[in-house]
Amino acid sequence: MGIFEFWKKKTKISDKIGVEIPSYKKVNIDLQNKTQAENGTVEKYWFENEHIGLENTLFHRIIIPLQPFDSGLDYEQQPLDTWLVIEFLKLDIANPNELDGLVITTDKDSDNDASVSVGSAHNPFDINKLTFNKISENIYNTEGEIEVIFEHEMIANNELFRFKTTVEFKENE
C-alpha cells in the first residue's frame, strides 16, 4: 500500500471538508414508514391578545393523532404517542363551519403554529398541501403532505410525511 492509499483510509470525512457532521444529521425519524395518521378533529375558536395588538380573531385548530411508533431516539419513552397540531390557522373563508374543498398550504413565513412533538421537542412543519373533502355532516376526508423541520430543534434530518385520514369538525361555540 502506497502512502496515498494509507492516507485516504485514515482521513475522516470531517477532515476532508473541515467540519464534523452534527450527530442529529445522522438520525432519520422515518415517520412515513413507522406511523400513520389516525382520525382527527378540527375546531374553531376566537382569540385576542391586546399586548401584541391582536383583536378578537377567528382561528381554526387541527389535531391529527399519529399511531404510536418507535421514534428510534433512546432518550424518549417508546412507543411515542404524538399528534400533528396546527394552531392559529386563519382561514378567512366565507363559512367557517364548512371546509369542503378547502386546500391549505403554508411555509416558514406563515403565522400559524404547526408542530409535532418528537424527541421531547415541538418540531415545526410546513404544510405543502392539506385538502378537505366532505363525506357527511361535519366529517371530511383529509389528505396531506407536510415537511417536518426536525433540524429546527436539532432532533434529526427534515423529512416529508404524507397521510390520509378523516377529521371531524366540532362546533364548539
N, C-alpha and C positions, 0 to 999 in steps of 0.2 A: 504494500500500500504506500503510495506516494504521500508526501507531506500535505498536498492539497486535498486528497481524499480524506485523510485523517482530520484535517481542519473542518471540512464540510460536515462530517459526522459529529464533531464535538460542538460546533456552533449551534446555539439555540435560535429559534425564530426571533425571539426578542432581541438577541444580539444583532441579527441581520437588519431589523427595522428600527432598532433603537428604543422600542417601547414594549414593555411586557403587556400581554393581553390580560385585561382585568378578569378575575375569576367569574364574575356574573356573565360575561360574554361567552363563557364556555357552557352555560346552562340553557337548556330548552325546556319549557314547561310542557309544550305539546298539547294544548287544550283540544285541538281538533281531533286527536286520536284517543284522548283519555276521558273526555266527558261529552255531554250533550245538554242542550237547553231543555228544561222542564217547563210546564205551564206557568205563565207569569201573570202579572197584574199591571194595569195602567190606572192611574187616578189623577184627578186634577185638584189643585189647591191654590188658594190665594196666599201671597206672601208680600210683606213690605218690610223695609228697613230704613228708617229715617236717617240713620247715621251714615249711610252710604248714598242717600238720595234716591232710594228705590221706592216708588209709590206702590200702592197695593196692586199687584200684578198677578194675573192668572198663569200658572205654570202646570205642567204635567210631569208625573214621575212614572218611570217604567222600572219594574223589578222582575228579573227573569232568573230564577234559581238554576244552578247547574247541578247535574248529578254528581254526588260525591266522587272524588277521584284522588289518586296519589300524585301530588304535585312534584315529587322527586326531591323536595327540599327537606333535609334531615332535621332541621330545627323547627319544623312545623308538624303539628299533630295530623296524622293520616287516618282515614281519608279526609281530605279537605272538603268542608261544606261551605260553599260560597255562592254569590249571586252577581249577575250583571245589574248594576244600578245606574239609572240615568235620572238626575235631579235637575230642577230649574230649567226644564225644557219649555221654552216659549214658542208655542206652535203658531200663534196668530192665524187660526183657522176660523171660518165663519161660525161653525157649530162645534164648540169644544167637546161635545159629547159624541161626536161622530168622527171616527178615524178611518172609515172605509176609503181605500185608495191613497191614503197618506204615505208619502215617501220622505224619510228623514235622512239627511246627510249632515255631518259635522266635521270639523277639523280642529287643530290645536288652538285656533283663534276663537272658537265658539264660546259662548258664555255659559253653556250648561256644564254640569258636573257629571261625567260618566266615568265609572271605575268598576274594577273587580278586585276583591281582596285576595291576594295570593302572596305568600312569603311575608306574612304579618305586615303588609303594606297595601294601601289603596293605589292600585295601578290604573292610571287613566287610560281611556281608549277613545279613539276616533271612530265615528260611525261612517263607514264607507257607503252603506246603504241599509236602511231598515224600512220594510214595507208592511202595510196592514191591509188585509182583505177580509171583509166581514163575512162570517159564515152563519151567524144567528144574532139575536139581540144581545149586544154588548160582548160578543165573542168574535175574535179576529185570528185568522192565520197570520203568522208573522214570520218573515224571512229576513235574516240579517247577515251582514259581513262587517266585522269590526277589526280594527288594528289595535291590539293591546300594547301599550308602551311600557313594557316591563323594565326597559332601560332607565326610565324616569326615576325609579326607586332602586335601581341597580340590583334587581332581582334576577333577571335573565334576559335573553335576547327578545326583541319585539317579535310579535307574531300575529298572523291573521287568524280569525276564528269565524267560521261560517256556521249558521244554525237555522233551524226551522222549529217553530213551536206554536203554541196557541196562547193568546193572552185574553184576559177578561177585563173589560173596562168597568171599574167600580165607581159608581156615582156616590160620592161621599159628602155632598153639600146639602 
